[in-house]
């Protein structure tokens, strides 16, 4: 799959006339195909993660202007996104507008899904869920996807 990802990136770079480099290629969540489709259709323009995960991995926070490649469940590239903003926000202060920008439902659905995720995942790193835990809230825009009807595309839902 690495070759497919690199070829996808090179097609994006040829279209843009430059190679700004990308931060990472990743799948969103456990429903990667659905979430990748939300990105491609412009319904998902935000995502968040617990700051604790970045701290535990000693991972650099995303920065505005960086590019990422969104993968589907087969680890095939679906889209290139560009980070437009990054904010550290307590979970209980995340705005409804941000939750809706994640594209996965209303604010209550967003809260329930994220609370369940953090309650399940945080104990593995020795942390526990708290409503005021800090989140890394990213906004992004989809800057490239290939027409799924093209023979060269590796993105099919």
C-alpha positions as CSV (number, residue, x, y, z in Angstrom):
1,X,0.0,0.0,0.0
2,X,2.9,2.3,0.6
3,X,3.5,2.5,-3.2
4,X,-0.2,3.4,-3.8
5,X,0.1,6.2,-1.2
6,X,3.3,7.6,-2.7
7,X,1.8,7.4,-6.2
8,X,-1.3,9.3,-5.0
9,X,0.9,11.9,-3.3
10,X,2.9,12.4,-6.5
11,X,-0.2,12.9,-8.6
12,X,-1.3,15.6,-6.1
13,X,2.2,17.2,-6.2
14,X,2.1,17.2,-10.1
15,X,-1.3,18.9,-10.0
16,X,0.0,21.5,-7.5
17,X,3.4,21.9,-9.2
18,X,5.3,21.4,-5.9
19,X,5.9,18.8,-3.2
20,X,5.3,20.3,0.2
21,X,5.6,17.0,1.9
22,X,2.9,15.3,4.0
23,X,2.8,14.6,7.7
24,X,1.2,11.2,7.7
25,X,-1.2,8.9,6.0
26,X,-4.0,7.6,8.3
27,X,-7.5,6.2,8.6
28,X,-10.1,8.1,10.6
29,X,-11.7,5.9,13.3
30,X,-13.1,2.4,13.1
31,X,-15.5,3.3,10.2
32,X,-12.7,4.4,7.9
33,X,-14.7,4.1,4.6
34,X,-17.6,6.2,5.9
35,X,-15.3,8.8,7.4
36,X,-13.2,9.1,4.3
37,X,-16.3,9.6,2.2
38,X,-17.4,12.4,4.6
39,X,-14.0,14.0,4.0
40,X,-14.2,13.6,0.2
41,X,-17.8,15.0,0.1
42,X,-16.8,18.0,2.3
43,X,-19.1,17.0,5.2
44,X,-16.1,16.3,7.6
45,X,-13.8,19.3,8.0
46,X,-12.6,18.7,11.6
47,X,-11.3,16.0,13.9
48,X,-10.0,15.8,17.4
49,X,-7.8,13.6,19.6
50,X,-6.9,13.6,23.2
51,X,-3.8,15.7,24.0
52,X,-2.8,12.8,26.3
53,X,-2.1,10.6,23.3
54,X,0.3,13.1,21.8
55,X,2.0,13.5,25.1
56,X,2.4,9.8,25.7
57,X,3.9,9.2,22.2
58,X,6.0,12.4,22.5
59,X,4.4,13.3,19.1
60,X,4.5,16.8,17.6
61,X,1.1,18.5,17.4
62,X,-0.3,19.1,14.0
63,X,0.3,22.6,12.5
64,X,-1.8,24.8,10.2
65,X,-0.6,24.3,6.6
66,X,0.5,20.7,7.0
67,X,-0.9,18.0,4.7
68,X,-2.1,14.5,5.5
69,X,-3.4,11.7,3.4
70,X,-6.7,10.1,4.4
71,X,-6.9,6.4,3.9
72,X,-9.9,4.1,3.5
73,X,-10.3,0.8,5.3
74,X,-8.1,-1.0,2.7
75,X,-5.4,1.6,3.4
76,X,-5.9,3.0,0.0
77,X,-5.6,6.8,-0.3
78,X,-8.9,8.7,-0.5
79,X,-7.9,12.4,-0.1
80,X,-5.3,14.9,0.7
81,X,-6.3,17.3,3.5
82,X,-4.6,20.5,4.6
83,X,-4.8,21.5,8.3
84,X,-6.3,25.0,8.6
85,X,-6.2,25.5,12.3
86,X,-5.3,23.6,15.5
87,X,-6.6,24.5,19.0
88,X,-6.2,22.8,22.4
89,X,-9.7,22.9,24.0
90,X,-11.2,21.2,27.1
91,X,-13.7,18.6,25.8
92,X,-16.5,20.3,27.7
93,X,-15.7,23.5,25.9
94,X,-15.7,22.2,22.4
95,X,-18.3,24.2,20.4
96,X,-21.3,22.7,18.7
97,X,-20.0,24.2,15.5
98,X,-16.8,22.2,15.8
99,X,-18.6,19.0,16.7
100,X,-20.9,19.4,13.7
101,X,-17.8,20.0,11.5
102,X,-16.7,16.5,12.4
103,X,-19.6,15.5,10.2
104,X,-20.7,12.5,12.3
105,X,-24.0,13.7,13.8
106,X,-25.3,16.3,16.2
107,X,-23.5,17.6,19.3
108,X,-25.0,14.9,21.7
109,X,-23.9,12.1,19.3
110,X,-20.5,13.7,19.1
111,X,-20.2,13.8,22.9
112,X,-21.4,10.2,23.4
113,X,-19.1,8.8,20.8
114,X,-16.0,10.7,22.0
115,X,-16.7,10.0,25.7
116,X,-17.1,6.3,24.9
117,X,-13.9,6.3,22.9
118,X,-11.8,8.1,25.5
119,X,-13.2,5.9,28.3
120,X,-12.1,2.9,26.4
121,X,-8.7,4.1,25.2
122,X,-7.3,6.2,27.9
123,X,-6.7,3.5,30.5
124,X,-4.2,1.8,28.1
125,X,-2.0,4.8,28.7
126,X,-2.6,5.1,32.4
127,X,-5.2,8.0,32.1
128,X,-8.9,8.2,32.7
129,X,-11.7,10.2,31.1
130,X,-12.6,13.6,32.4
131,X,-15.1,16.0,30.9
132,X,-12.5,18.7,30.9
133,X,-9.7,16.7,29.4
134,X,-7.8,18.6,26.7
135,X,-8.4,17.8,23.1
136,X,-6.3,18.7,20.0
137,X,-9.0,20.1,17.7
138,X,-8.0,20.3,14.1
139,X,-9.9,21.9,11.2
140,X,-8.9,21.0,7.7
141,X,-10.0,21.2,4.1
142,X,-10.0,18.5,1.5
143,X,-7.6,19.8,-1.2
144,X,-7.4,16.7,-3.4
145,X,-9.2,13.6,-4.3
146,X,-9.3,11.6,-7.4
147,X,-12.3,10.9,-9.5
148,X,-13.3,7.4,-8.4
149,X,-14.4,6.6,-12.0
150,X,-10.8,7.1,-13.3
151,X,-8.9,3.9,-13.9
152,X,-5.9,5.3,-12.0
153,X,-7.9,5.9,-8.8
154,X,-7.4,3.6,-5.9
155,X,-10.3,5.1,-4.0
156,X,-13.6,3.2,-4.3
157,X,-16.3,3.1,-1.6
